[in-house]
């Protein structure tokens, strides 16, 4: 995909003897790609040319999932924050598990129920037993990056993210020490077996 990004960033159109790039920024995260342009027509041309180039060079088919998004201004987003309900919503880019706008970043809507369920169960388990299971600790730690990189202060307070993460890290650290101890034991046993076999061979040769 890096070759495709180089190709699309090199596309331009001429107007009155001057060259203007069709795409001014390109961002990728795993299988998500975002192209940014100054005009809608230029972006459509870039997407069409990139799709044809990928099909011709690598036999790849690109698929536009969200189409063209017109991001509002900072002032418009701040003005919408004063409203309630659906009127607060702003146009955002959906990529990498996040919805990204000019003023804030939120977690993708379909990912939120799973994260909430994990933290609720972990908090309940911690309240009842004083710890959490290893598998749940791994699930909690894997979700930490999404929460940290989003504007989720109220979420963290409501679902006790700080407390649950602290317990999850302690649980994971304990099991890491257990695994390290087992590896050391297995290496020690292997070395002892090797020394015994070597001593036996030396005595047989002598």
N, C-alpha and C positions, 0 to 999 in steps of 0.2 A: 504493500500500500504506500510505502514511502516514495516509490517511483511515481505513483499516481499523484501524490501531493506535489512533487517537484514539477510534474507536467502541468497541473492545474494552476499552480502559482506562476508559471511562466506564460500563461495565456494572457493576451492583451488585445485591445482594439485601437485602431488609429482614428483620430479625429483632428482635422486641420493640421496635420503634420506631427501631432503629438500622440504618444502611446499612453494608454490608460489600462491598468491591469483589470481583468475581469473579476479576480478574487484578490482581496487584500489580506485576508487571514485564513488559515486552515488549521483546525484543531482535530485531533483524533484521540480516542480512548477505547482501546480494545477494538470492537467492531463498529463503534460509532464514529462518524466523521461529520464535522461541522465546517461549512464554507461560509465566509462572511464577505459581503460585497457592498459597494456603494449604491448599486441600482439593481432592481429586480430583473430587468432584461439581461444585464451582464451576468447575473447569477444563473439564469436559465441557460444562457449560452454555454457557460462554464460546465454546468452539470451535464448538458447534452454532449459536449465534446469529451468530457472525462469518461462518460459511459461508453461512448464509441471507442475511445482509446483503450480502455480496460478490456472491452470485448475483443478488440482486434489484437492486442498484444498478449493477453493472458487468458482470454476466454472467460473472463469474470463478468457477472451481471450485477450491476449496482441497483439498489432499490431505495427510492426516496420514501421514507416512512412518515415524516412529519411535514414535508413540503417546505415552503418558504415562510418564515416567521418574521414579522415586523416587530422588532423590540421597541418598546416605548422609551420615552426620555426619563431621566431621573426625577424630574419635577412631576411628571405624570404619575409615576409609581408612588411617590410620596403623597400626592394628593389622593390617590385611591386608598391609601392606608387609613384615611380618616373615615372611610365608609365601613359598613358591616355586610356580612354575608358574601354573596357572589360578586358584588360590586368591588370588593377588595382585590379580586383576582387580576393578575397582570399576565401579559404574554411572556412566556419563558421558553428557553431551550431545554428540551428533554434529552439528556445524554448522560451516560455513565452512572445511571441510578439516581441522578439529581435533576431538579428543575432549576435552571439558572436564569436569573433576571439581572437587571443592572444593579439593584440595591440589595438583593438577598438571594440565598441559595436554600432550597428546601429538598427534602427527600422525595423521591418518586412515590406517587400515591399508592401504587400497588405493592410497594415494598414495606410500607408503614405497618400494616396489620401483623406481619410476621415479626418485625422488630418489637412491636408492642407486646405481642404474645410471649416472646422470649424473655423480655425484662420483667413482665408481670409474674411469670412462673418462677423466674430466678429470685425475685424479691420475696415471693411467698415461701419458697423453699428455704431461703436464708432466714426468714423470720421463724420458721418452724424448727429447723435443724441447726442453724448457726453456720452453715456452709452450703455449697451447691455441688452438684455432680460435675464430673470432669467434662462430659459431653456438652452439658449446658454452658459450662465455663468457656469452652471453645467457641460455641455459638455466640455467646455474648461478646467475646473479644473480636470475633470476625465482623461483628456489626459496629464496632466502636469507630472505625474509620468513617463510616457514613455519617454518624452523629457528630463527630468532631468537625467534619468539613462542611456541615450545614449550620444554618442559623436556627438552633434548636434548644435555646435556653429553657423555655417553658417545658419542653419535652423532657429535658434532663431533670428538672425539678419534680415533675409529676411522676415519673417512673423511676426515680432514685438511681439515675445512671451512674453517678459518681460512686455511691456505696456499692452497687452491684459490680461495677468494674473493678473496684479494689479487691473484693472477695474473689472474683474470677481470676485476677492476676495471681493472687496467692495460691489458689487451687492449681493453676497451670504451672506455677513455679514449683510447687510440691511434686507434681507428677513428672516434671522435667528432672528434678533431682533424683527421683526414683528410677527413671529411665537411664540417667547417667550412671547411677550406682550399678544397675544391672549390666550395662555395657562394660564397666570396669571389672566386674566379677567375671563376665564371660571372657574378657581378654586375659585376665589372670589365670583362669582355668586352662585356656588354650596354651598359654606360655608354660604352665606346669606340665601339661601333657607333652608338649614338644620337648621339654628338658628331660622328662622321663624316657621318652622314646630315644632321644639322642644318647642318654646315658646307657640305655640298654644296647644300642648299636655299638657304642664304643667298647663296652665290656665284652660283647660277642666277638668283635674284631681282635681284642686283646687276648 
